[in-house]
Amino acid sequence: MSKNTISRREFLKVAALTAGGAAVAACQPQTVIVEKERTVEVEKVVKETVVVEKEKVVTAAAPTPTPAPEMPQEAPELAELVASGQLPPLEDRLPAEPLTLIRGDGFDQQIGTFGEQMVIGNSGKQQANEFFLTLNRRCSETRPNVGKEWQYSDDGQTLTVYMRRGMKWSDGAPMTADDVAFWWEGVVLNETLTPAIPSQWRPGGEVAEFSKLDDYAVEFKFAKPRYYQHHVLDGTGNKGHQFGNAGNGFWLPRHFFEQLHIDYNPKADDLAKENDLESWNQLFAAQLVSHGDYPISFQGGAPLASCWVKTQEEITGTVWDRNPYYFKIDDAGNQLPYIGRALEKRWEDNQSHLMMMLAGEFDYETWGVDIGDWPVLWANQDKGGYDLWMGGDFWSSATTFWINHTFEGDPELGEIMADKRFQQALSLAIDRDEINEKIFLGLGVPVQNAPYRGNFFFKDEWAKSYADHDPDQANALLDDMGLTNRDAEGFRTKPGGGELVLIIEVSTNISYWIPTSELVAAYWGAVGVKTLLKTEQSSLQWTRLAANEMHVFPWVSDGMSDRMLLATNNNYIRASWWAPLWYQWFSTGGEQGIQPPDDVMHVLELCDVVDSTPPDQVTAVMQEIWDWAAENVPAIGTVGYMGKPCISNSKLGNVDKESFGAQIDSQGARNNWLEMLYWKE
């Protein structure tokens, strides 16, 4: 069958990859396989099909390192540099214990061949990034990476991390515990660079105590148990990557950055002025930008630990060349990456990006497209010379509506919005099946806002709570609130007689947010709640949210994996989206905001202790939090798990088409390891 035609069965079979790799966190002692079978009916091409979703629960213990092959091999161009004396031999460039990269988890990994170059999109800077620890392809286990081992004390208050001996930065300088110590002392503890130390490094309000144990081991002691700190190093939430700041990083090439730091070089301000900047911290920060997207103006840029290093910066894109000191090999002993150069091609807007993808201008791209682009991408596969596949999806709701429980602009409206019956009614008014069909091609799952369905503590009832389309029940709840009077247009009025109007303030960040919001506004209007739509820049949106000025805030339900919820207290953080003043009161110890009701206070207290709750007790805590959320509906979900369209050149090998798409829960775009890709003959 030509790639330009597709049966409904094939269409949904590809979409079923959305469920591939559903997985969980590092605190369950057993392995369980759960198979769910459901029937999907859509009238596009074929009447019905059956999708089987498999979810695997696995432990996240560090695997035993695979012994390195005796005779490592390298790319021909590097061998030539060795022969000419411009580069040390490979055995002197690799660490004593190189990481043998095996995808595992059922992936049919092939031994690749060394190739010249590939073209990638703007996400290249993320693909080239390295995290101190990493995740498996299912995003279910923390695995060794730069850090080869980690362990906790029995009380959970001490974390010891061991580095890979003999690792080197891309310029050949040794990578040691001094690089972690420099990040801690020079960045985290420096008030100029870090005015407020991130919460993950000061649990209980006290900054962790750092110790360098030897050249390859460091230790952190916390004021309270911190059982899930390894998820701050394995890419969860894009944390633990090279060159990250106090919140996202963990280690830096000290030999490069200390020359830019005033505490280590008294002439650092002079260097800044030579580079047309006013102070040392500006020059330092210019080299320290998230996702490896740093400039290369100063001395060619900071050395890296990634498979490629940035060598040229052009208006049209960036050139990344092979790192001769890269620490990973395949199971045949070949030093990775297979492909020696990545050309990162820039795009200006979503439409031009899509046109470039259709024309086959990218060899690999998983960023910047959504489900609405799927049909045209599918139809142009042969012409563009690419394969289209659906990356897995952690988004438990692609458009979620947070209703402000603490709105003060209109006290009577604020009281209405804080009533859980109002949240329940608005949720029941939504026709999620229609949203799924009209906007998401029938490929999503109608859901309530809830954690990711693969989490170890997940209850299916949360995703179904007040998620049926039941306008009669919605009207009954609104009537029960006393909202029985209506104006001439049939819209409900406030008990005091004034107009009742909700305003959804939506940004254009994601293309389907506006059409989804338009449908939701119509559903709410159908049960008598007049709803207006207002589009605005996301920067203004966030400003108004923080100022407690918004009625309804639409965004995606991301950060809902168990790793995110365990390590970053995301439950607690999200309270700022549906109750800004209650959140302020709790987070400032009552110095700002408004004191929450007792039940909300209890939930916030539970959220605040999740990260210090032992693994054998944390399930009960999580379930109590989300049992409350299912009943009180602080946020209203719509449709989730539709996946993210991804493309790769049809001639590329080792493309993992069951990996997750580019999302914060799956290490940004780092889930599909580009160092393993190769050109098939």
C-alpha positions in Angstrom: 0.0 0.0 0.0 1.3 3.5 -0.9 2.2 5.8 2.0 -0.2 8.3 0.4 -3.3 6.2 1.4 -4.2 4.9 4.8 -7.0 2.8 6.1 -8.6 3.7 9.4 -7.2 0.5 10.9 -3.6 1.6 9.9 -4.4 5.1 11.0 -5.3 4.0 14.5 -2.6 1.4 14.7 0.0 4.2 14.3 -1.9 6.3 16.8 -1.8 3.5 19.3 1.9 4.2 19.7 0.7 7.0 21.9 0.2 4.4 24.5 3.5 2.7 23.9 5.8 3.0 26.8 3.3 4.0 29.4 5.3 3.6 32.6 5.9 4.6 36.1 8.3 5.6 38.9 11.1 4.3 40.9 9.4 3.0 44.0 7.4 -0.1 43.1 9.1 -3.5 43.9 7.2 -5.6 41.3 6.7 -5.9 37.6 3.1 -5.9 36.4 1.7 -6.1 32.8 -1.8 -4.7 32.3 -3.6 -5.0 29.0 -6.6 -2.7 28.3 -8.8 -3.4 25.3 -11.2 -0.8 24.0 -13.3 -0.3 20.9 -12.9 2.9 18.9 -15.7 3.9 16.4 -15.0 6.7 13.9 -16.6 7.2 10.5 -13.7 8.5 8.6 -12.5 5.4 6.7 -13.3 2.2 8.5 -16.1 1.7 11.0 -14.2 0.2 14.0 -10.9 -1.1 15.2 -9.5 -2.4 18.5 -6.6 -0.7 20.2 -4.7 -2.6 22.8 -2.7 -0.5 25.2 0.0 -2.1 27.4 1.3 -0.4 30.5 4.3 -1.8 32.3 5.2 -1.1 35.8 8.9 -1.5 36.5 11.4 -0.7 39.2 14.0 2.0 38.6 17.1 0.5 40.1 20.3 1.2 38.2 21.2 -1.7 35.9 24.5 -3.5 36.1 26.9 -1.7 33.7 27.7 -3.7 30.5 31.4 -4.4 30.2 33.0 -2.4 27.5 34.3 -4.4 24.4 38.0 -4.9 24.4 38.7 -3.1 21.1 36.7 0.1 20.7 36.5 1.5 17.2 36.2 5.1 16.1 35.0 7.2 13.1 37.5 7.3 10.2 37.9 11.0 10.4 38.9 10.7 14.0 41.3 7.9 13.2 43.0 10.2 10.7 43.5 12.9 13.3 45.0 10.3 15.7 47.4 9.1 12.9 48.5 12.7 12.3 49.1 13.4 16.0 46.3 15.9 16.3 44.2 13.8 18.6 45.1 11.3 21.3 44.3 7.6 20.7 40.7 6.5 21.4 41.7 4.5 24.5 43.0 7.7 26.0 39.8 9.6 25.1 37.3 7.2 26.4 36.6 6.9 30.2 37.8 3.9 32.1 34.2 2.7 32.1 32.5 4.0 28.9 28.8 3.7 28.8 27.7 0.9 26.5 24.4 2.3 25.0 21.7 -0.3 24.7 18.2 0.9 24.1 16.6 -2.3 25.5 13.0 -2.7 26.4 12.3 -4.7 23.2 13.9 -2.2 20.8 15.5 -3.9 17.7 18.8 -2.0 18.0 21.2 -2.4 15.1 25.0 -1.8 14.9 25.3 1.2 12.8 27.9 2.5 10.4 29.7 5.8 10.6 28.2 8.5 8.4 28.7 12.2 7.5 25.8 14.4 8.4 22.0 14.8 9.0 19.7 17.7 9.2 17.6 18.4 12.3 15.2 21.1 13.4 15.4 23.7 16.1 15.2 21.0 18.7 18.8 20.0 18.0 20.0 21.9 21.0 17.9 19.6 23.1 18.8 16.5 21.3 22.5 17.2 21.8 22.1 17.8 25.5 23.3 15.3 28.1 21.7 14.7 31.5 23.7 13.6 34.5 21.5 10.6 34.8 19.0 9.5 32.1 15.8 7.5 31.5 15.1 4.4 29.5 13.0 4.5 26.3 9.8 3.9 28.3 10.7 6.9 30.6 10.0 4.4 33.5 13.5 3.8 34.9 16.4 6.1 35.9 19.6 4.9 34.2 23.3 5.7 34.6 24.7 8.3 32.2 27.5 10.7 33.2 26.7 9.6 36.7 27.3 5.8 36.9 25.7 5.1 40.3 23.7 6.8 43.0 22.5 5.7 46.5 20.5 7.1 49.4 21.0 6.7 53.1 18.3 4.7 54.9 16.7 7.8 56.2 16.6 9.4 52.8 18.5 12.5 53.9 21.8 11.8 52.1 22.3 11.2 48.4 25.7 10.1 47.1 26.4 10.2 43.4 29.4 8.6 41.7 30.8 9.8 38.4 32.3 7.9 35.5 36.1 7.7 36.0 38.2 9.1 33.2 35.5 11.1 31.5 36.6 14.1 29.5 35.0 17.3 28.2 34.9 17.9 24.5 38.2 19.8 24.7 39.9 16.8 26.4 39.9 18.3 29.9 39.1 15.8 32.7 35.6 15.7 34.0 35.6 15.2 37.8 33.7 16.0 41.0 35.3 19.4 40.9 32.9 20.2 38.1 30.0 19.4 40.3 31.6 21.4 43.2 32.0 24.4 41.0 28.4 24.3 39.9 27.3 24.1 43.5 29.6 26.7 45.0 29.9 29.1 42.0 26.3 29.0 40.8 23.9 27.7 43.3 25.4 29.5 46.3 26.3 32.6 44.5 23.7 35.3 45.2 24.4 37.3 42.0 23.7 34.3 39.8 21.1 32.7 42.0 19.2 35.2 44.2 16.8 32.4 45.3 18.0 28.8 45.6 15.6 26.4 44.0 13.4 24.4 46.4 14.7 21.0 45.3 18.1 22.0 46.8 16.7 23.4 50.1 14.0 21.0 51.2 12.6 21.9 54.6 13.7 25.5 53.9 17.4 24.6 54.6 20.0 24.6 51.9 21.6 21.1 51.4 25.1 20.4 52.6 27.5 19.5 49.8 30.6 17.5 50.1 33.2 16.3 47.6 34.1 12.8 48.8 36.8 12.1 46.2 37.6 13.0 42.5 34.5 11.0 41.4 32.0 11.1 44.2 29.9 13.8 45.8 27.4 13.8 48.6 24.3 15.9 49.5 22.8 16.0 53.0 19.3 17.3 53.3 17.4 18.8 56.2 14.6 16.3 55.6 14.2 13.1 53.6 14.5 13.5 49.8 13.8 10.1 48.4 13.3 11.2 44.8 16.2 13.5 44.2 17.6 11.4 41.4 14.7 12.6 39.3 16.2 16.1 39.5 19.2 14.6 37.7 17.7 12.3 35.1 16.1 14.8 32.8 12.7 14.9 34.5 11.4 18.4 33.9 14.6 19.1 31.9 16.6 19.1 35.1 20.1 17.7 35.6 21.5 18.8 32.3 24.9 20.1 31.4 25.3 23.9 31.7 22.0 24.3 33.5 21.6 27.0 36.1 20.9 26.4 39.8 17.5 24.9 39.0 18.3 22.8 35.9 21.9 21.9 36.1 24.3 19.8 38.1 27.9 20.1 36.7 29.9 22.6 34.7 33.4 22.5 33.1 35.2 24.4 35.9 38.3 25.0 33.8 36.2 27.1 31.4 33.7 28.8 33.6 36.0 29.9 36.5 37.8 32.4 34.2 34.4 34.1 33.8 33.5 34.1 37.5 34.6 37.0 39.7 35.1 34.7 42.7 37.8 32.8 40.8 39.1 35.4 38.4 39.4 39.1 39.7 39.6 40.2 36.1 36.3 38.6 35.0 34.7 42.1 34.7 37.4 43.1 32.3 36.6 40.0 30.2 33.0 41.0 30.1 33.7 44.5 28.9 36.0 43.1 26.2 32.9 41.2 25.0 30.7 44.4 25.1 29.0 43.4 28.4 28.9 45.4 31.6 29.7 42.7 34.2 31.1 39.2 34.7 27.7 37.7 35.5 26.3 38.7 32.1 29.2 37.0 30.3 28.9 34.0 32.6 25.1 33.7 32.0 25.6 34.1 28.3 27.4 30.8 28.3 24.9 29.2 30.6 21.6 29.1 28.8 19.1 26.2 29.1 19.0 23.2 26.7 22.6 23.8 25.5 21.5 26.7 23.4 24.5 28.8 24.4 26.5 31.3 22.2 29.9 30.4 20.8 31.3 33.9 20.8 33.6 33.6 23.8 36.6 31.4 23.1 34.6 29.1 20.8 32.0 28.3 23.5 32.1 26.1 26.5 33.2 22.5 26.1 30.4 19.9 26.2 29.7 16.3 27.2 27.3 15.7 24.4 27.8 13.7 21.2 28.1 16.8 19.1 29.7 20.2 19.8 28.6 23.5 18.3 31.2 24.7 15.8 29.4 27.3 13.6 26.5 29.7 14.2 24.8 31.0 11.1 21.5 32.9 10.4 20.1 29.8 8.8 21.1 27.5 11.5 23.9 25.9 13.6 26.5 23.3 12.8 27.2 20.6 15.4 30.3 18.3 14.9 31.3 15.0 16.4 32.7 15.2 19.9 35.9 13.1 19.8 35.8 12.5 23.6 32.2 11.3 23.7 31.8 8.7 26.5 29.3 6.3 24.9 29.9 3.2 22.7 27.6 0.6 21.1 27.7 -3.0 22.1 30.2 -3.8 19.3 32.7 -1.2 20.7 32.1 1.6 18.2 32.4 5.1 19.7 29.2 7.0 19.2 27.7 9.0 17.5 27.5 7.2 14.3 26.7 10.4 12.3 29.4 12.9 12.6 27.6 16.2 11.9 24.2 17.6 12.6 23.0 20.6 10.7 20.4 22.4 12.8 18.1 24.3 10.4 16.1 27.1 11.8 12.4 27.9 11.1 10.6 31.1 11.7 6.9 30.1 12.2 4.8 27.0 12.3 3.6 27.3 8.7 7.1 27.6 7.3 8.2 24.8 9.6 5.5 22.5 8.3 6.4 23.3 4.7 10.0 22.4 5.3 9.0 19.1 6.8 6.7 18.3 3.9 9.5 19.0 1.5 11.8 16.6 3.3 14.2 19.3 4.5 14.7 17.6 7.9 16.1 14.2 8.4 14.7 14.1 12.0 12.1 16.4 13.7 9.9 15.8 16.7 9.3 19.4 17.6 6.8 22.2 16.7 4.0 20.2 15.2 0.7 18.9 16.6 -2.0 16.5 15.8 -3.7 18.8 13.3 -0.7 18.5 11.0 -0.9 14.7 10.9 -3.1 14.3 7.7 -0.9 16.5 5.5 2.3 15.0 6.9 0.9 11.5 6.2 -0.1 12.3 2.6 3.4 13.6 1.7 5.6 10.9 3.1 6.6 9.5 -0.3 7.2 12.9 -1.7 9.2 14.1 1.3 11.1 10.9 1.7 10.3 10.6 5.4 8.5 8.2 7.8 5.8 9.6 10.0 5.2 8.2 13.4 3.3 9.2 16.5 5.5 9.9 19.5 4.1 8.9 22.9 2.3 11.5 24.9 2.4 12.3 28.6 -0.2 15.1 28.3 -3.1 13.9 30.4 -5.2 16.7 28.9 -4.1 18.8 25.9 -6.3 21.7 26.9 -7.2 22.1 30.6 -9.2 24.9 32.2 -8.2 26.2 35.6 -11.0 28.2 37.3 -9.9 30.9 39.7 -11.1 30.0 43.2 -9.7 33.2 44.7 -10.9 35.9 42.3 -11.4 39.2 44.0 -12.3 41.5 41.1 -15.9 40.7 41.6 -16.5 39.1 45.1 -19.9 37.6 44.1 -18.4 36.1 41.0 -15.4 34.9 43.0 -17.7 33.1 45.4 -19.5 31.4 42.5 -16.2 30.3 40.9 -15.0 28.8 44.2 -18.0 26.6 44.7 -17.1 23.0 43.7 -20.6 22.5 42.2 -19.7 25.2 39.7 -16.6 23.3 38.7 -18.5 20.1 38.5 -21.2 21.6 36.4 -18.9 23.2 33.9 -17.1 19.9 33.5 -20.3 18.0 32.9 -21.3 20.5 30.3 -18.4 19.7 28.0 -18.8 17.2 25.1 -15.3 15.7 25.1 -16.2 13.2 22.4 -17.1 16.1 20.0 -13.8 17.9 20.9 -11.9 14.7 20.2 -13.5 14.2 16.8 -13.5 17.8 15.6 -10.1 18.8 16.8 -8.0 15.7 17.5 -9.1 13.4 14.6 -10.6 11.0 17.1 -7.2 10.0 18.2 -7.3 11.3 21.8 -8.9 10.1 24.9 -11.7 12.1 26.6 -10.5 12.7 30.1 -10.8 14.7 33.3 -7.7 16.5 34.5 -5.7 13.9 36.3 -2.1 12.5 36.6 -0.6 10.5 33.8 -2.4 7.2 33.4 0.8 5.2 33.6 1.7 6.5 37.1 2.1 3.8 39.8 -0.6 5.4 42.0 -3.1 6.1 39.2 -6.8 5.4 39.6 -8.9 5.2 36.5 -11.8 6.8 38.2 -9.9 10.2 38.4 -9.9 10.5 34.6 -13.6 9.8 34.5 -14.8 12.1 37.4 -17.4 14.5 36.1 -16.2 13.8 32.6 -19.4 12.6 31.1 -21.4 14.9 28.8 -24.4 15.5 31.0 -26.0 18.9 30.5 -29.0 18.0 32.6 -26.9 17.2 35.7 -24.9 20.4 35.0 -28.0 22.5 34.9 -29.2 20.8 38.1 -26.0 21.7 39.9 -26.1 25.3 38.8 -29.8 25.5 39.9 -28.8 24.1 43.3 -26.3 26.9 43.7 -29.2 29.4 43.3 -28.2 30.5 39.8 -31.8 30.1 38.6 -32.5 33.6 37.2 -31.8 34.2 33.6 -31.5 37.3 31.4 -33.3 38.0 28.1 -30.8 36.0 26.2 -31.2 33.0 28.5 -28.0 33.3 30.4 -27.9 32.9 34.1 -27.4 35.9 36.3 -25.7 36.2 39.7 -27.9 35.8 42.8 -27.6 39.6 43.4 -29.0 40.2 39.9 -25.9 41.2 38.0 -24.6 39.7 34.8 -22.6 36.4 35.2 -19.8 36.3 32.6 -16.7 34.1 32.5 -13.7 35.1 30.4 -11.3 32.5 29.1 -8.0 34.1 28.4 -6.2 31.9 25.9 -2.8 32.2 24.2 -1.8 31.0 20.7 1.1 28.9 21.9 -0.6 25.7 20.7 -2.8 25.8 17.7 -5.7 23.8 19.1 -6.1 25.8 22.3 -8.3 28.4 20.7 -10.7 26.1 18.8 -11.0 23.9 21.9 -11.7 27.0 24.0 -14.3 28.1 21.5 -16.2 24.8 21.8 -15.9 24.9 25.6 -17.3 28.4 25.7 -20.3 27.2 23.6 -20.9 24.2 26.0 -20.9 26.5 29.0 -23.2 28.9 27.3 -25.6 26.0 26.5 -26.1 25.5 30.3 -26.6 29.2 30.8 -23.1 30.4 31.8 -22.2 33.2 29.4 -18.5 32.8 28.4 -16.3 35.0 26.3 -13.0 34.3 24.7 -10.0 36.6 24.9 -6.7 35.8 23.1 -3.5 37.3 24.4 0.3 36.7 24.5 1.3 34.0 27.0 3.6 36.5 28.8 0.6 38.7 29.6 -1.4 35.6 30.5 1.1 34.6 33.1 1.3 38.1 34.5 -2.4 38.3 34.9 -2.6 34.8 36.5 0.0 35.7 39.1 -1.9 39.0 39.8 -5.1 37.0 40.5 -6.9 38.8 37.7 -8.0 35.9 35.5 -11.3 34.0 35.5 -10.3 31.0 33.5 -6.7 29.9 32.6 -6.3 27.3 29.8 -3.1 25.4 29.5 -1.9 21.8 29.0 -1.8 19.2 31.8 1.9 18.5 31.6 4.3 17.6 34.3 1.9 14.9 35.4 4.3 11.9 35.4 5.0 10.4 38.7 8.6 11.5 38.5 7.6 15.1 38.1 5.1 14.9 40.9 7.5 13.1 43.3 10.6 15.2 42.7 9.2 18.7 42.1 6.0 18.8 44.1 4.1 19.7 40.9 0.8 19.1 42.7 1.7 22.0 45.0 2.9 24.3 42.3 -0.3 23.9 40.2 -2.3 25.3 43.1 -1.0 28.7 41.9 -3.1 28.2 38.8 -6.5 27.6 40.3 -6.1 29.5 43.7 -3.4 32.1 43.4 -4.1 33.8 46.8 -4.4 30.5 48.7 -1.2 29.4 47.2 0.5 32.7 48.3 -0.8 32.3 51.8 0.5 28.7 52.1 3.9 29.4 50.4 4.6 32.5 52.5 3.5 31.1 55.8 0.5 33.4 55.9 2.4 36.6 55.1 0.6 37.1 51.8 -2.6 36.0 50.2 -5.7 34.5 51.8 -5.9 31.6 54.2 -7.3 28.5 52.4 -10.3 26.5 53.6 -9.4 23.6 55.8 -9.8 20.9 53.1 -7.5 22.9 50.7 -5.0 23.5 53.4 -4.9 19.8 54.1 -4.2 19.0 50.4 -1.5 21.6 50.2 0.1 20.2 53.3 0.0 16.7 51.7 1.6 18.0 48.5 4.3 19.7 50.6 5.5 16.4 52.1 5.3 14.1 49.0 9.0 14.4 48.3 9.9 13.3 51.9 7.4 10.5 52.1 9.1 7.0 51.9 8.3 5.0 48.8 6.3 2.4 50.6 3.9 5.2 51.9 3.8 7.7 49.0 1.0 5.9 47.1 -1.5 6.6 49.9 -0.5 10.3 50.0 -0.8 10.7 46.3 -4.2 9.0 46.2 -5.6 11.2 49.0 -4.5 14.3 47.1 -6.1 13.1 43.8 -9.2 11.7 45.4 -9.8 15.2 46.6 -9.1 16.7 43.2 -11.4 14.3 41.5 -14.3 15.4 43.7 -13.5 19.1 43.8 -12.4 19.5 40.2 -9.9 22.4 40.6 -9.1 22.0 36.9 -11.2 20.8 34.1 -9.6 18.4 31.5 -10.9 17.7 28.0 -8.9 15.3 25.7 -5.5 13.8 26.2 -3.0 11.2 25.0 -3.3 11.9 21.3 0.4 11.8 20.7 2.9 14.1 18.9 3.6 13.7 15.1 7.3 13.0 14.4 9.2 12.5 11.2 12.5 10.8 10.3 14.2 10.2 7.0 13.2 6.8 5.7 16.9 5.9 5.3 17.8 6.5 8.9 18.3 3.4 11.1 17.7 3.0 14.9 14.9 5.5 15.0 12.8 4.5 18.0 9.2 5.1 16.7 7.8 4.1 20.1 9.6 6.7 22.0 7.8 9.7 23.6 7.5 12.9 21.8 9.2 16.2 22.9 7.7 16.9 26.3 8.9 18.1 29.7 8.2 14.8 31.3 10.3 12.9 28.8 13.5 15.0 28.9 12.3 17.5 26.4 13.3 16.1 23.0 16.1 13.9 24.4 14.1 10.7 24.6 15.1 9.4 21.1 18.9 9.2 21.2 20.3 10.7 18.1 23.8 9.4 18.8 22.5 5.9 17.8 21.0 7.0 14.4 22.9 5.9 11.3 22.4 5.9 7.5 21.2 2.6 6.2 23.0 1.3 3.1 
